Amino acid sequence: MGQETAGFLNDACETGLIPGFCPLIRGMCMSRREIYEQKTEALLAPLMEQHRFELVDVEYVKEGGSWYLRAYIDKPGGITIDDCELISRSLSDLLDEQDFIEDTYILEVSSPGLGRPLKKDRDFERSIGEKVEIRTFHQIDHRKEFTGILKEFDKNTVTIETDDMETMLFQRADIALIRLAFDF
C-alpha cells in the first residue's frame, strides 16, 4: 500500500469518514464492536486476576434488535451464579464510569457452558487430548461435521484423531465452529 493510500485511510479512520470504522489501532481500523470488546476485556482483566477467574471471551452482538455485551468467565471447578453476579456488578459499575459504549445494551456475565467454543490458543492448549466437534464451512468428503480427539494445533491448522483412528488435518480458515464435545 502506498503512503498516499495509507495516509488517506489513516485520516478517514480517525475522522470517521469510513462508516463502521473508528480510530487506527495497531496500524488497522477496528470496528466499534472490536473496540468495545477490547476495552471490556481490559476492564475485566484486574477483576479476573483479583478473583482468580479466567476470562474466556467477550462478545458484543446484536440479537433480535437488542445489543448484548457478554462476558464468559470460568475457574477450576466451574463458575457459580454468585461468581457471575459479583463480576456483573463490578463490571457494570466500571462500564458506567467509563461510558464508552454508545448503544443501549444488555450486560450478561456467564459460564461458557459445556459446549464451549475453542477460540483462543489457550482454549486449544487446555483441550489437547479432549474430544471436540468441528463444523466446517464447506463439505469435506461429503460431510461438514467431524468429531475426534484434539491432537495438535497451530495458527493455521487443527488436527484430530477420529474414533476410527484416522488423523484429520483441518485448515483453521475452513472451520466454522470447534467446541468441546459432550456425551450424555
DRENLORO-393433 format. One line per 2 residues: their letters; for each residue z, x, y of C-alpha. Coordinates in steps of 0.5 Angstrom, whole numbers, m for minus. Layout:
BEGIN
a> Z/X/Y ~ ... $
% end
This chain:
BEGIN
mg> 0/0/0 ~ m2/3/7 $
qe> 3/4/12 ~ 0/m2/16 $
ta> 1/m7/11 ~ 8/m4/9 $
gf> 10/m5/17 ~ 7/m12/17 $
ln> 11/m14/11 ~ 17/m11/14 $
da> 16/m14/20 ~ 14/m21/17 $
ce> 20/m21/13 ~ 25/m19/18 $
tg> 23/m24/23 ~ 22/m30/18 $
li> 14/m30/18 ~ 13/m31/11 $
pg> 16/m37/9 ~ 21/m37/3 $
fc> 23/m29/4 ~ 28/m26/8 $
pl> 30/m19/10 ~ 28/m13/7 $
ir> 33/m10/2 ~ 31/m4/m2 $
gm> 24/m4/0 ~ 22/m11/m2 $
cm> 23/m18/0 ~ 28/m22/m3 $
sr> 28/m30/m4 ~ 34/m34/m1 $
re> 36/m35/m8 ~ 37/m28/m10 $
iy> 41/m26/m3 ~ 46/m32/m5 $
eq> 47/m30/m12 ~ 47/m22/m10 $
kt> 52/m24/m4 ~ 56/m29/m9 $
ea> 57/m23/m14 ~ 59/m18/m9 $
ll> 65/m24/m7 ~ 67/m24/m15 $
ap> 67/m17/m16 ~ 74/m16/m14 $
lm> 76/m22/m17 ~ 74/m20/m24 $
eq> 77/m14/m23 ~ 84/m17/m21 $
hr> 84/m22/m27 ~ 80/m17/m32 $
fe> 75/m22/m33 ~ 67/m21/m34 $
lv> 62/m24/m29 ~ 57/m26/m34 $
dv> 52/m29/m29 ~ 51/m32/m22 $
ey> 45/m37/m21 ~ 43/m41/m15 $
vk> 39/m47/m17 ~ 36/m54/m15 $
eg> 37/m59/m20 ~ 36/m67/m19 $
gs> 36/m66/m12 ~ 42/m62/m11 $
wy> 43/m55/m10 ~ 48/m51/m15 $
lr> 52/m45/m15 ~ 54/m43/m22 $
ay> 59/m37/m24 ~ 59/m36/m31 $
id> 66/m32/m33 ~ 69/m29/m39 $
kp> 74/m25/m42 ~ 76/m23/m49 $
gg> 79/m29/m53 ~ 75/m33/m49 $
it> 76/m36/m42 ~ 80/m42/m40 $
id> 80/m48/m36 ~ 86/m45/m32 $
dc> 82/m39/m31 ~ 76/m43/m28 $
el> 80/m46/m24 ~ 83/m40/m21 $
is> 76/m37/m20 ~ 73/m43/m17 $
rs> 79/m44/m12 ~ 79/m37/m10 $
ls> 71/m36/m9 ~ 71/m43/m5 $
dl> 75/m40/0 ~ 71/m34/0 $
ld> 65/m38/1 ~ 68/m42/6 $
eq> 70/m36/10 ~ 63/m32/9 $
df> 59/m38/10 ~ 52/m35/8 $
ie> 49/m41/4 ~ 45/m46/9 $
dt> 45/m51/4 ~ 50/m56/2 $
yi> 51/m54/m6 ~ 56/m56/m11 $
le> 60/m50/m14 ~ 61/m49/m21 $
vs> 65/m44/m25 ~ 65/m44/m33 $
sp> 65/m40/m39 ~ 58/m38/m41 $
gl> 58/m42/m48 ~ 57/m41/m55 $
gr> 49/m40/m54 ~ 50/m35/m48 $
pl> 43/m32/m46 ~ 42/m25/m46 $
kk> 40/m23/m39 ~ 43/m16/m37 $
dr> 43/m10/m41 ~ 51/m10/m42 $
df> 49/m17/m46 ~ 45/m14/m50 $
er> 49/m8/m52 ~ 55/m13/m53 $
si> 50/m17/m58 ~ 48/m11/m62 $
ge> 49/m13/m70 ~ 49/m20/m68 $
kv> 45/m26/m70 ~ 40/m28/m64 $
ei> 35/m33/m63 ~ 29/m31/m59 $
rt> 24/m36/m56 ~ 17/m33/m53 $
fh> 12/m36/m48 ~ 6/m36/m53 $
qi> 6/m36/m60 ~ 6/m30/m65 $
dh> 4/m31/m72 ~ 3/m39/m70 $
rk> 11/m39/m68 ~ 15/m39/m62 $
ef> 22/m39/m65 ~ 25/m33/m68 $
tg> 32/m31/m71 ~ 35/m25/m73 $
il> 40/m19/m72 ~ 39/m16/m66 $
ke> 38/m8/m68 ~ 36/m5/m61 $
fd> 33/m6/m54 ~ 30/m2/m48 $
kn> 28/m4/m42 ~ 21/m7/m45 $
tv> 23/m9/m52 ~ 27/m12/m56 $
ti> 28/m11/m64 ~ 31/m16/m69 $
et> 31/m16/m77 ~ 30/m23/m80 $
dd> 33/m26/m86 ~ 27/m23/m90 $
me> 29/m16/m88 ~ 23/m16/m83 $
tm> 23/m12/m77 ~ 20/m15/m71 $
lf> 19/m12/m64 ~ 18/m16/m58 $
qr> 16/m15/m51 ~ 21/m17/m46 $
ad> 16/m20/m42 ~ 14/m24/m47 $
ia> 21/m27/m49 ~ 22/m34/m45 $
li> 30/m34/m48 ~ 34/m30/m52 $
rl> 41/m32/m54 ~ 46/m31/m59 $
af> 45/m36/m65 ~ 51/m40/m68 $
df> 51/m44/m74 ~ 55/m50/m75 $
% end
